[in-house]
Amino acid sequence: MPATASTRKPRTTLRRSVVAAAALPLLIGALASCGYGSEAKKDEPKAADAADSGKKLSASEVRIGYFPNLTHATALVGLQEGLIEKELNGTKIKPQSFNAGPSEIEALNGGSLDIGFIGPSPSINAYVKSKGSNLRIISGSASGGVKLVVNPDKIKTLDDLKGKKIATPQKGNTQDVAFLNWIAEKGWKVDPESGKGDVSVVRTDNKVTPDAFKQGSIDGAWVPEPTASKLVSDGGSVLLDETALWPDKKFVITNIIVSQKFLKEHPDVVEAVLRGTVKTNDWIHANQDKAKASANAKLEADSGKALDAKIIDPAWPSIAITDDPLASTLKTQSEWAVKAKLIEQPELAGIYDLTLLNKVLKAAGKPEVSDAGLGAK
């Protein structure tokens, strides 16, 4: 399913006054852990007048975190186009860009972040370690966008991976867990801590993976976009798209989480942010090329580095933007992490609170989404 093809048909189109950015740049998404994320450059809100009208909300600002990855397109486009801030009636957004799930969770736990876009594995780990006290998943954001890219001179079939060096972004991250599970299903053995075994799993920062691939120190990588398309542009070949391994070809790659403290104290702000993300997703679905350009413009504003069309053009359609958190697939990913002995059996009851999202969806005439029995009571 392409990034621009909704899992539910959009019902509204935003006003034409929303301006799509003209630049097409991008920083290759990185997942290296490096402490707190730096505050992103604050875009001049395109909808400031609308934001300042209407009833004021209960918080003067909301701090929102995201990664510089195409799999975080809802955040990129929503911030770039002012579509989230438009719903906040004067509450200002303080955006923060992170390079890894652990650093975003650290900021959330430390009280310097309120809402974040993040992958399922960091969400699970943080929820379990806090004994269910630090966060809730309040919405989905993206599905798919993960590929196994290999050196075609060394690897021609999936069986050829045995004995080769394959990179993942980080031990225990979402792609690492998926790859370890795939290896186990092949009947091969790999030590999950060291990555050594029938396949050498090399945990490599996404921002250096392309160089490692070109230098031949790795033979391939199981990575998200746009890193996967960058490897293809450097001579790699897509051997497997992870969507092929999932029922209906859907699996969560990006959630929206919130601090439980912020959710309790400022539910009106959280609801407004979710109205903004739902409307952003509608706009992405209805404005395919503009949305792709807008995501790149935001990434350029954050990084100053452009991504060639030969990378973004194949990367963008492999990501499905969705409000649905695809909760059943998060449960499956947690089972894979347990099987790989990266975590103990988690207690995930209460990790979701989709009350406000379903309220927003209902008001927009959209069907409600499921928490797969893992909702807060």
C-alpha positions in Angstrom: 0.0 0.0 0.0 1.6 3.4 -1.0 2.2 6.2 1.4 -0.5 8.1 -0.3 -3.1 5.4 -0.3 -5.2 5.6 2.8 -6.3 2.6 4.9 -9.6 4.4 5.0 -10.9 6.7 2.3 -10.4 10.4 3.1 -13.6 12.3 3.7 -12.4 15.9 3.6 -9.8 18.0 1.8 -8.1 20.9 3.5 -8.3 24.4 2.1 -6.1 25.2 -0.9 -4.5 28.0 1.1 -2.2 25.4 2.7 1.1 26.0 0.9 3.3 23.0 -0.1 7.0 23.7 0.2 9.0 23.9 -3.0 12.2 22.4 -1.9 12.9 18.6 -2.0 15.6 17.9 0.6 16.1 15.3 3.3 18.4 14.0 5.9 18.9 10.3 5.9 17.0 9.1 8.9 19.2 8.0 11.8 18.5 5.8 14.8 21.7 6.3 16.7 21.3 6.9 20.4 22.9 10.3 21.3 21.2 11.7 24.3 18.4 14.2 24.1 17.2 15.3 20.7 18.0 18.8 19.6 15.1 21.2 19.2 14.1 21.5 15.6 14.0 24.8 13.8 10.6 26.3 14.4 8.7 26.8 11.3 6.7 30.0 10.9 3.1 28.8 11.4 1.1 29.0 8.3 -2.1 29.1 10.2 -1.3 31.4 13.0 -4.4 33.5 12.7 -6.6 30.5 12.9 -4.6 29.1 15.8 -5.1 32.3 17.8 -8.9 32.2 17.4 -11.5 30.3 19.4 -11.3 28.9 22.9 -7.9 28.8 24.5 -6.7 25.4 25.6 -5.3 24.4 29.0 -1.6 24.5 28.1 0.4 27.4 26.7 2.7 25.0 24.7 3.0 21.3 23.7 6.3 19.7 23.1 6.2 17.3 20.2 9.0 14.9 19.2 9.7 13.1 16.0 12.5 11.5 13.9 13.9 12.9 10.7 12.5 9.9 8.8 9.9 9.5 6.1 8.2 7.0 8.3 7.4 10.1 10.5 5.7 11.9 7.6 2.6 12.8 9.6 4.8 14.9 12.0 6.9 16.3 9.2 4.0 17.5 7.1 1.8 18.5 10.0 4.5 20.7 11.4 5.6 22.1 8.0 2.1 23.0 6.8 0.9 24.3 10.2 -1.9 21.7 10.1 -1.4 20.6 13.7 -0.9 24.0 15.2 -4.0 25.3 13.4 -6.1 23.1 15.7 -4.4 24.3 18.9 -6.1 27.7 19.3 -3.0 29.6 20.5 -1.2 26.7 22.2 2.2 26.8 20.6 4.1 23.8 19.4 7.7 23.2 20.5 9.1 20.6 18.1 12.0 18.4 18.9 13.9 16.1 16.5 15.4 12.9 17.8 17.7 10.4 16.3 16.6 7.3 18.4 13.8 5.9 20.3 15.7 5.7 23.6 16.5 9.4 23.6 12.9 10.4 22.9 11.7 8.1 25.7 14.3 9.7 28.0 12.9 13.1 27.2 9.4 11.9 27.8 10.3 10.3 31.1 12.3 13.4 32.1 9.4 15.8 31.6 10.9 17.7 28.6 8.6 16.1 26.0 4.8 15.7 26.0 3.9 13.9 22.8 6.1 11.9 20.4 6.1 10.0 17.1 8.0 6.7 17.7 8.3 3.1 16.7 6.6 0.2 18.4 9.6 -1.5 20.1 10.7 1.6 22.1 7.1 2.1 23.1 6.8 -1.4 24.4 10.2 -1.3 26.2 9.4 2.0 27.9 6.0 1.0 28.9 7.2 -2.3 30.4 10.2 -0.8 32.2 7.9 1.8 33.8 5.4 -0.9 34.8 2.8 0.9 32.7 3.2 4.3 34.3 4.9 6.5 31.7 3.1 6.6 28.4 0.1 5.7 26.4 -0.1 5.0 22.6 -2.9 7.4 21.4 -2.8 6.9 17.6 -1.1 5.3 14.7 0.9 7.2 12.1 2.5 4.9 9.6 2.8 1.3 8.3 5.5 -0.4 6.2 8.5 1.3 4.7 11.0 -1.4 5.8 13.1 -3.4 3.3 16.0 -5.9 3.1 18.5 -4.4 0.7 21.5 -6.5 -0.3 24.6 -6.4 -2.5 23.4 -8.3 -5.5 26.9 -9.6 -6.4 27.1 -11.4 -3.0 23.4 -12.2 -2.3 21.0 -13.4 -4.9 18.4 -15.3 -2.9 17.2 -15.3 0.7 19.2 -18.5 1.5 22.4 -16.6 0.5 22.1 -14.5 3.7 23.6 -17.3 5.7 27.2 -16.4 6.6 26.7 -12.7 5.5 26.8 -9.4 7.4 23.5 -7.7 7.6 22.9 -4.4 9.3 20.0 -3.3 11.5 19.7 0.2 13.1 20.0 -0.7 16.7 19.9 -3.8 19.0 16.3 -4.4 20.0 14.8 -1.7 17.7 11.8 -2.5 15.5 13.8 -3.6 12.5 16.3 -5.6 14.6 13.5 -7.6 16.2 11.8 -8.3 12.9 15.1 -9.5 11.3 15.9 -11.7 14.3 12.5 -13.3 14.0 12.9 -13.9 10.3 16.3 -15.5 10.9 14.7 -17.8 13.6 11.9 -18.8 11.2 14.6 -19.9 8.7 15.9 -22.2 11.4 19.2 -20.3 11.8 20.8 -19.4 15.1 22.0 -15.9 16.1 22.9 -14.7 19.6 20.6 -11.7 20.1 23.1 -9.8 22.3 26.2 -10.0 20.1 24.5 -10.5 16.8 26.9 -13.4 16.0 25.7 -16.6 14.4 24.6 -18.1 11.1 24.0 -14.5 10.0 26.1 -11.7 11.5 23.6 -9.0 12.6 25.6 -5.8 12.6 23.9 -3.0 14.6 24.8 0.1 12.6 23.5 3.7 12.8 21.3 4.4 9.7 23.3 7.5 8.9 26.5 5.5 8.4 24.9 2.4 6.9 25.2 3.6 3.3 28.9 4.2 3.7 29.4 0.8 5.3 27.5 -0.7 2.4 29.6 1.1 -0.2 32.8 0.1 1.6 31.8 -3.6 1.7 31.9 -3.9 5.5 28.2 -5.1 5.4 26.5 -7.1 2.7 23.1 -5.7 3.2 20.7 -4.1 5.7 17.1 -4.5 7.1 16.2 -0.8 7.3 13.5 1.7 7.1 13.0 4.4 4.4 14.7 6.4 3.2 17.8 4.5 4.1 16.7 1.5 2.0 16.3 3.6 -1.1 19.6 5.2 -0.5 21.2 1.7 -0.5 19.4 0.9 -3.7 20.8 4.1 -5.3 24.3 2.9 -4.2 23.9 -0.3 -6.1 21.8 -2.4 -3.7 18.9 -4.6 -4.6 15.6 -5.0 -2.6 15.5 -8.7 -1.7 12.5 -8.5 0.6 9.9 -5.9 1.6 8.8 -6.6 5.1 5.1 -5.9 4.2 5.2 -9.3 2.5 5.5 -11.0 5.9 2.4 -9.5 7.4 -1.3 -10.3 7.0 -3.0 -7.6 4.8 0.6 -6.3 4.2 0.2 -3.9 7.2 2.3 -3.5 10.3 2.9 -0.5 12.6 6.1 1.3 12.1 5.2 4.6 13.8 2.9 5.3 16.7 2.0 8.5 18.5 2.6 8.4 22.3 1.8 10.8 25.1 3.1 11.2 28.6 0.4 9.9 31.0 0.8 13.0 33.1 0.2 15.4 30.1 -2.8 13.3 29.0 -4.4 13.6 32.4 -3.7 17.3 32.8 -4.3 18.5 29.3 -6.7 16.1 27.4 -8.0 19.1 25.4 -4.6 19.7 24.0 -4.0 16.0 23.2 -7.4 15.9 21.4 -6.5 19.0 19.4 -3.1 17.5 18.4 -5.0 14.4 17.2 -7.4 16.5 15.2 -4.4 18.0 13.6 -2.7 14.6 12.8 -6.0 13.1 11.4 -6.4 16.2 9.1 -2.7 16.0 8.2 -3.1 12.4 7.1 -6.2 13.4 5.1 -4.2 16.1 3.4 -1.3 13.7 2.7 -3.7 11.3 1.0 -5.4 14.0 -1.0 -2.2 15.9 -2.0 0.4 13.2 -2.9 3.1 15.2 -4.6 2.7 18.3 -2.4 2.9 16.1 0.7 6.1 14.5 -0.4 7.6 17.9 -1.1 6.4 19.2 2.2 8.0 16.3 4.1 11.3 17.1 2.4 11.0 20.8 3.0 10.6 20.1 6.8 13.6 17.8 6.7 15.7 20.4 4.9 14.6 23.0 7.5 15.9 20.7 10.2 19.1 19.4 8.5 19.9 21.6 5.5 20.5 18.5 3.4 18.5 17.5 0.4 17.6 14.0 -0.8 17.7 13.3 -4.5 14.5 12.4 -6.3 16.0 9.0 -7.1 15.9 8.3 -3.4 12.6 9.9 -2.2 10.6 8.9 -5.3 10.8 5.1 -4.6 10.9 5.6 -0.8 7.7 7.6 -0.4 5.1 5.2 -1.9 6.3 2.3 0.3 5.0 4.0 3.4 1.3 3.8 4.3 0.1 6.8 6.3 -2.7 5.8 8.7 -4.5 6.9 11.9 -5.0 3.2 12.9 -2.3 2.1 15.4 -2.6 -1.5 14.0 -2.5 -2.7 17.6 -2.6 -6.4 16.8 0.7 -6.1 15.0 2.4 -4.4 18.0 1.3 -7.4 20.1 3.0 -9.6 17.5 6.2 -7.6 17.5 6.3 -7.9 21.3 6.0 -11.7 21.0 8.9 -11.7 18.5 11.1 -9.7 21.0 10.3 -12.2 23.7 11.1 -15.1 21.4 14.5 -13.5 20.6 15.1 -13.2 24.4 15.5 -9.4 24.1 12.7 -8.8 26.6 10.8 -10.9 29.1 7.1 -11.5 28.6 5.6 -8.0 28.7 2.3 -6.9 30.3 0.9 -4.6 27.7 -2.6 -4.2 29.1 -3.3 -0.4 29.2 -0.6 0.6 26.7 -3.3 2.1 24.4 -5.7 4.9 25.1 -7.6 5.5 21.8 -10.5 7.3 23.4 -9.6 10.7 22.1 -8.6 9.4 18.7 -11.9 7.6 18.3 -13.8 10.7 19.3 -11.9 12.7 16.6 -12.5 10.0 14.0 -16.2 9.8 14.9 -16.6 13.6 14.5 -14.9 13.3 11.1 -17.3 10.6 10.0 -14.6 7.9 10.1 -14.8 4.4 11.6 -13.3 3.9 15.1 -10.0 1.9 15.4 -9.2 -1.0 17.8 -6.8 -1.4 20.6 -6.7 -5.2 20.3 -7.8 -5.6 23.9 -4.8 -3.6 25.2 -6.6 -0.4 26.1 -6.5 1.5 29.3 -9.4 0.9 31.7 
